[in-house]
Amino acid sequence: MIKDNGIIAGVIMAERIFHQVDKDLQLTFYKKDGDPIEKGEIAFIVEGSARSILMAERLVLNCMQRMSGIATYTHRLCTIIKGTKAQVMDTRKTTPNFRLMEKWAVAIGGGRNHRFALYDMVMLKDNHIDMAGGIRPAIENVKNYLDEKKKALKIEVETRTLDEVREVVNVGGVDIIMLDNMSVTDMKKAVALVNGKYKTEASGGITESTLRSIAKCGVNYISIGALTHSVKSLDLSLKVEK
């Protein structure tokens, strides 16, 4: 039973958990992942061995509450920027050993998944750039490494100033330029400098109150760590039907 209004997520996950515990448990679904749900509504009914249901109960609720909270918050932020070309995107600021499910919940809520780990995209952050001696050597080092290893990975570069944006555009050979902790005014200028040559991502200190103004700057993506690192879980419960 649902105790809060929101977006339900983790239904498929719940089914897999119940059947992992006991393949003979029977589930009847009234909601699917991504459906809106209101307080008092029932997502599904599970029937079968009481022992099996109680063994799976807490894991199912933990997963569904966490995933539904993330999906609900993601959906709310996506609604705020509706009508712009920007997409809300998650980060790797996730719960240890639960990243796959948290990113799954972001997708259910209408958001976009950023990279899952170090293996599926190269991101040159400020520390990498500073240790490499600047933007140009950082990009060139990565491109040489990818050529040597025959890896076809996208490259994203974090920029902190308009001068750094100009340098990345001049060097080239990347896929995404992150605009980190920039003002709305500077973001607009940065998007104009990039001029569609690369995708742009706004990041850093973004709140609900600033979200739409950032989206209207023309960026492609807005990454928000709070989607997964500080979201409130949706309150759910499993009750016995007498």
N, C-alpha and C positions, 0 to 999 in steps of 0.2 A: 504493500500500500504506500502511496505517495503522501508525504506530509508537507511538501512545498510545491509551488508552481515552477515549471521549468521545461527543459528539454531532456527526454529520457535517453540514456546511453548505457551500453553494457548489457543489452538484452541478449545479443548473440554470445557474449562472454559468459553470461549467467547460464545459458543453455549448455555450453561446453563444460562448465564447471560441474553442474548437476550430473551430466552424463559421464563425466570422468569419475565421479564418485559412485554413480549407479546408473548404468545404461538403461535400466528398466523404469526410471522415473519418467512420468508423463507430464509434458508442459503444454498449456494452452495459452497462447499469446493474444493480448488485446492491444498491445502497443509494440511498435518496432523502433529500432534505433533512429533517433532524429525526430521522433514525434513529439509535439507539445503535450504536456501532461499537467493536470491540475491536482491540487490537494484533494485527497480522498479517492482518486482514481486508482485502478488496479492495472499494473503492467502485464502480469501473467499469473497463472495459477499452476502450481506444481503438485502433482499427486504421486503417491507411492509410499515406500518405506519411510516411516517417521525417523528412524535412525539415520538413514541416508540424507534426508532433507536437513536434519539438524547438523549433520557433519559438514554439509556444504553451506549452510545458512550464512555464517559470518563472512566467509570469503566472498560469496556472491554479493552480499550487501556492501562490503568494503569496496569492491570493484565498481559496482553500479553507482554508489553514492559519489565516489571520486570522479568517475567518468561523466556522470550526469551533471555534476557541478561544473566541470570544465566545459562540457557541451553547452550548458545554459549560458555561461559567461561569454563563451565564444560567439554564440548566436546573438547575444545582446550587443556586442561590439560590432559584429557584422551588420546589424541593423542600423547602427549609428552612422556607418559610412556608406550605406546603400545609396546608389546613384552616382558614386564616384568610381574611378577605375581601380582604386586600391583594393588590396586583399589583406585581411588580417592573417598573420602568420605566427606560428609558435617558435620556440627556441629550444636549446638543449638544457634549459634550467628545469629539469624534471626530477621526479622522485627516483632514487636508485632502484633498479630492477623493475620499474613500472613505466618506463619511457614509452614503450610500444603502445600500451593501453591509453596513456595520456595523450599521445599524439593521435591515436585512433579517435579519441573523444573530441579533439579539436576539429578533425575532419568531419565528424558527425554533426558538430555544431555549425559547420559551414566555413570553417577556417582552412588555411593552407598549411601543410607541413613544410617546415624548413628541413635542413639535413637531419638525419637520424643520428649520425655519429661522424667520426673523422674520416670514415672510408668513402662517403658518398659526395663530398664536396670539399674543396680547399677554401678555407676562410682565413684571409690575412688580417688579423686583428692588430691593434695598436702595438702590442708587445712584439709581435712577429716583425712588424715593419721597423720598429726602433732597433731591434736586435740585428736585423739584416742590413741596417745602415740607410734605410729610406725606402720609399715606395718603388722606385725603379728596380733596385737590386732585389727587393722582395719578390716582385712579380717575375723578374727574369729567372731567379732561382727556382721558383715553383714551376715555371714553364719548362725549364731544363730538366727538372726532376720528373715531371709527367712524361716528357718525351723519352727520357732514359728508361723509365719503367713501363712505357707504353700504356699509360692510363689515360682514359678519356673522362676527366673530371672537370666540372665547372669550377671557376675561380671567382670568389667574392673578395672585395677589398674594402676594409673599413676606412672611412675618411672622417676627419674631425673639423676640417676647415675647407673653405672654397678653393684655396690654393692647392690643397691635397686632391680635391676633385679634379681640378685642371690637370694636375700631374698624372693622375690615373688615366684620364681621357687621352692625354698626349702619349703615354706609354702604350696603352691599348692592350689587347689580348686577354681581357677579362670578360666576365659575364654579368656580374652584379656589382654595383657600387653602393655600399652602405653609407648612409648619412647619419652619423652618430652624434646624438645630443645637440643637434643644430636647431637654431630658432626657425620658426615658420618662414620668416623672411629669407634666411639663408637657404632653406630647403627649396624655396621657389627658384632662387638663383641657381642652385645646384642642378635642379631638374632642367633648367634652361641650358646650362653649360653642357650637360650630358646629351641633350637634344635627341633623345631616343636611341642613341647608339648602344646603350646598355640599359639593363633593368636597374631600377633604383629601389633601395629599401631604407625606410626611416626606422630608427631604433634609438632607445634610450630615454627614460623618463616620461614615457607617453602615458597619459591618463585619459579617462573617459571625456573629460572636459576639453582636452586638446586634440582628441582623436580625429574629429571631422575636419578641423582646420588643417591638420597635417595631410589628411587624405586628399583634400582639395588642392594641395600643392602640386599634385600630378605624379606622386610617387607610385610605383607599382605594388610595393609591399610595405606593410607596417608590422614589424615584429614586436611582440609583447610577451615578455617573460612571465608576467603575472597570470597569463592564461593557465599556466601549470604550477608555478611555484607558490602562489598564495591565494588560490581560489577556494571558495567555501563549498564544501560538499553538499549535495542535495540530500535532504532528510528522507530516507526510505525505511520501510520495515517489512518484515515477513510475519504474517499473522495466521494462526490456525483457524480454519473455518469450522465452526461447530455445527 
